[in-house]
Amino acid sequence: MSQKFDVVVIGAGPGGYVAAIKAAQLGLSTACIEKYTDKEGKLALGGTCLNVGCIPSKALLDSSWKFHEAQDGFAIHGINHAGVTMDVPAMVGRKANIVKGLTSGVATLFKANGVTSLQGHGKLLAGKKIEITKPDGSVEVIEAENVILAPGSRPIDIPPAPVDNNVIVDSTGALEFQAVPKRLGVIGAGVIGLELGSVWSRLGAEVTVLEALDTFLLAADTAVSKEALKTLTKQGLDIKLGARVTGSKVNGEEVVVNYTDKDGEKTITFDKLIVAVGRRPVTTDLLAADSGVTLDERGYVHVDDHCATTVPGVYAIGDVVRGMMLAHKASEEGIMVVERIKGHKTQMNYDLIPSVIYTHPEIAWVGKNEQQLKAEGVEVNVGTFPFAASGRAMAANDTGGFVKVIADAKTDRVLGVHVIGPSAAELVQQGAIGMEFGTSAEDLGMMVFSHPTLSEALHEAALAVNGGAIHIANRKKR
Ligand SMILES: Cc1cc2nc3c(=O)[nH]c(=O)nc-3n(C[C@H](O)[C@H](O)[C@H](O)COP(=O)(O)OP(=O)(O)OC[C@H]3O[C@@H](n4cnc5c(N)ncnc54)[C@H](O)[C@@H]3O)c2cc1C
């Protein structure tokens, strides 16, 4: 007799591990299967997010920003010091310790909640049976009332620049450089390319970003993407738009990259090249031919609005299904699925998933942008407040960027909050909370905000929607 669980989760990333913990909390017997091992060969829970994604990238972003500030940002505060140096292996080591702490923390949470952690490769068979191939090659089959597929995604490879894990790396390799490359190329001006490009640029690399599209940060509000391009370029990132990579050749410890742009064919040489052109769902050997679960035309597991697959009792969440590839989206889908398994009618508001790019300044938004709303024919009022007019931002010497609040011109309901500037991610979350409860710009404007805070910029932008900002001249008169 094979072991049977109420819920079996395949994959222990932020989608899978959160779903497993929630399921156990709701009294369901739960197992979670994970195959990823760390450099020491030990099972490491937490998926892309904790091991090679969100957390390690933010650790390096924070370290590199501190170095940059120590070099260039302290003198204005009257702090004079000389000879700041960077110990790259120590920085990368700190990152590894944070990862270790968090991934072992997930293992502790599994124990505390009674989740059975199983190591190996999980494959869904027909009849909600799951085959587990263990590290020693042995195979076990378990059964489940409900299966949650959460195998995540992996970096997309492109034929013109095959990753060799030495000179040409993907995002995982870019978290492990042991020295600052002198000339660093990045293919792709998306979130990951900009974040990792920023890390190494702050540490002294000459960074060139090759982006095939002519438009920078297509998903962002145009005002934000323009400001971002200006600021990041000023910081030293050479962002080439409309630059399509056509080939590359590794010569020893450097790589010559060929690309085309509006002026024709060009070549450029780098010491390291990061390929960051996006990620694709992981479905290799995940589904037996007779499992009944289908993939869509782009290779994602096909699910409905509630993450149910074509097989009753089988669900899929996170990067392996449609929608944005974000850890918080994966986790919330996990919670939604488990609560629905328990019979609740939980829904997820896909319209209010915040997006963040952790450059400096940070870039973040929630809801729709102005160009989308215009294309949909929605009349809007817009309020903008620059951090240059914020007392808190001035005190911190961090005055770049602005907050933009977009509201429906007829109802005043807030439809989008877009921020480029200090703590943008935290400010946008405040907008998201308001929007979840259907806030109007007037509501936000009537709330009391602590002084002096960066949040006051959100308050003022909301006031500016209807011409009522106090600390900036209003474009729109009341
Ligand atoms: C450099 C980088 C930075 C990022 N920064 C952010 C950020 O700041 N914020 C954010 O929201 N998102 C960020 N992301 C994206 C985020 O990491 C993903 O969206 C998120 O991890 C997806 O969660 P998931 O649970 O769907 O999958 P994953 O985290 O990919 O986890 C899936 C797990 O399943 C395991 N697995 C796969 N197949 C099997 C199988 N058959 N059997 C057993 N185990 C299996 C894998 O080993 C993996 O551990 C970043 C990604 C990268 C690469």
Ligand as a Chemical Component Dictionary entry (heavy atoms), coordinates in Angstrom:
data_LIG
# 
_chem_comp.id                   LIG 
_chem_comp.type                 NON-POLYMER 
_chem_comp.pdbx_formal_charge   0 
_chem_comp.three_letter_code    LIG 
# 
loop_
_chem_comp_atom.comp_id 
_chem_comp_atom.atom_id 
_chem_comp_atom.alt_atom_id 
_chem_comp_atom.type_symbol 
_chem_comp_atom.charge 
_chem_comp_atom.model_Cartn_x 
_chem_comp_atom.model_Cartn_y 
_chem_comp_atom.model_Cartn_z 
_chem_comp_atom.pdbx_ordinal 
LIG C1  C1  C 0 17.533 36.784 -10.078 1  
LIG C2  C2  C 0 16.061 36.729 -9.771  2  
LIG C3  C3  C 0 15.494 37.707 -8.989  3  
LIG C4  C4  C 0 14.141 37.667 -8.678  4  
LIG N1  N1  N 0 13.632 38.654 -7.892  5  
LIG C5  C5  C 0 12.326 38.622 -7.572  6  
LIG C6  C6  C 0 11.788 39.596 -6.706  7  
LIG O1  O1  O 0 12.486 40.489 -6.226  8  
LIG N2  N2  N 0 10.470 39.515 -6.394  9  
LIG C7  C7  C 0 9.674  38.534 -6.912  10 
LIG O2  O2  O 0 8.479  38.508 -6.604  11 
LIG N3  N3  N 0 10.159 37.604 -7.749  12 
LIG C8  C8  C 0 11.462 37.619 -8.078  13 
LIG N4  N4  N 0 11.967 36.640 -8.879  14 
LIG C9  C9  C 0 11.047 35.608 -9.406  15 
LIG C10 C10 C 0 10.727 34.554 -8.334  16 
LIG O3  O3  O 0 11.931 33.978 -7.890  17 
LIG C11 C11 C 0 9.793  33.507 -8.913  18 
LIG O4  O4  O 0 8.662  34.130 -9.458  19 
LIG C12 C12 C 0 9.352  32.539 -7.833  20 
LIG O5  O5  O 0 10.449 31.903 -7.225  21 
LIG C13 C13 C 0 8.398  31.496 -8.416  22 
LIG O6  O6  O 0 7.989  30.634 -7.403  23 
LIG P1  P1  P 0 7.517  29.138 -7.710  24 
LIG O7  O7  O 0 7.192  28.544 -6.385  25 
LIG O8  O8  O 0 6.503  29.140 -8.762  26 
LIG O9  O9  O 0 8.784  28.411 -8.353  27 
LIG P2  P2  P 0 10.299 28.282 -7.924  28 
LIG O10 O10 O 0 10.695 29.286 -6.923  29 
LIG O11 O11 O 0 11.067 28.223 -9.186  30 
LIG O12 O12 O 0 10.375 26.885 -7.177  31 
LIG C14 C14 C 0 10.105 25.686 -7.831  32 
LIG C15 C15 C 0 10.808 24.554 -7.108  33 
LIG O13 O13 O 0 10.336 23.317 -7.632  34 
LIG C16 C16 C 0 11.416 22.409 -7.746  35 
LIG N5  N5  N 0 11.061 21.423 -8.759  36 
LIG C17 C17 C 0 10.849 21.626 -10.085 37 
LIG N6  N6  N 0 10.427 20.491 -10.674 38 
LIG C18 C18 C 0 10.397 19.552 -9.704  39 
LIG C19 C19 C 0 10.056 18.183 -9.695  40 
LIG N7  N7  N 0 9.605  17.570 -10.798 41 
LIG N8  N8  N 0 10.179 17.497 -8.533  42 
LIG C20 C20 C 0 10.601 18.121 -7.391  43 
LIG N9  N9  N 0 10.931 19.414 -7.349  44 
LIG C21 C21 C 0 10.820 20.120 -8.488  45 
LIG C22 C22 C 0 12.582 23.292 -8.137  46 
LIG O14 O14 O 0 13.817 22.652 -7.779  47 
LIG C23 C23 C 0 12.306 24.553 -7.320  48 
LIG O15 O15 O 0 12.959 24.489 -6.068  49 
LIG C24 C24 C 0 13.327 36.629 -9.192  50 
LIG C25 C25 C 0 13.894 35.627 -9.979  51 
LIG C26 C26 C 0 15.246 35.676 -10.260 52 
LIG C27 C27 C 0 15.839 34.584 -11.104 53 
# 
loop_
_chem_comp_bond.comp_id 
_chem_comp_bond.atom_id_1 
_chem_comp_bond.atom_id_2 
_chem_comp_bond.value_order 
_chem_comp_bond.pdbx_ordinal 
LIG C1  C2  SING 1  
LIG C2  C3  SING 2  
LIG C2  C26 DOUB 3  
LIG C3  C4  DOUB 4  
LIG C4  N1  SING 5  
LIG C4  C24 SING 6  
LIG N1  C5  DOUB 7  
LIG C5  C6  SING 8  
LIG C5  C8  SING 9  
LIG C6  O1  DOUB 10 
LIG C6  N2  SING 11 
LIG N2  C7  SING 12 
LIG C7  O2  DOUB 13 
LIG C7  N3  SING 14 
LIG N3  C8  DOUB 15 
LIG C8  N4  SING 16 
LIG N4  C9  SING 17 
LIG N4  C24 SING 18 
LIG C9  C10 SING 19 
LIG C10 O3  SING 20 
LIG C10 C11 SING 21 
LIG C11 O4  SING 22 
LIG C11 C12 SING 23 
LIG C12 O5  SING 24 
LIG C12 C13 SING 25 
LIG C13 O6  SING 26 
LIG O6  P1  SING 27 
LIG P1  O7  DOUB 28 
LIG P1  O8  SING 29 
LIG P1  O9  SING 30 
LIG O9  P2  SING 31 
LIG P2  O10 DOUB 32 
LIG P2  O11 SING 33 
LIG P2  O12 SING 34 
LIG O12 C14 SING 35 
LIG C14 C15 SING 36 
LIG C15 O13 SING 37 
LIG C15 C23 SING 38 
LIG O13 C16 SING 39 
LIG C16 N5  SING 40 
LIG C16 C22 SING 41 
LIG N5  C17 SING 42 
LIG N5  C21 SING 43 
LIG C17 N6  DOUB 44 
LIG N6  C18 SING 45 
LIG C18 C19 SING 46 
LIG C18 C21 DOUB 47 
LIG C19 N7  SING 48 
LIG C19 N8  DOUB 49 
LIG N8  C20 SING 50 
LIG C20 N9  DOUB 51 
LIG N9  C21 SING 52 
LIG C22 O14 SING 53 
LIG C22 C23 SING 54 
LIG C23 O15 SING 55 
LIG C24 C25 DOUB 56 
LIG C25 C26 SING 57 
LIG C26 C27 SING 58 
# 
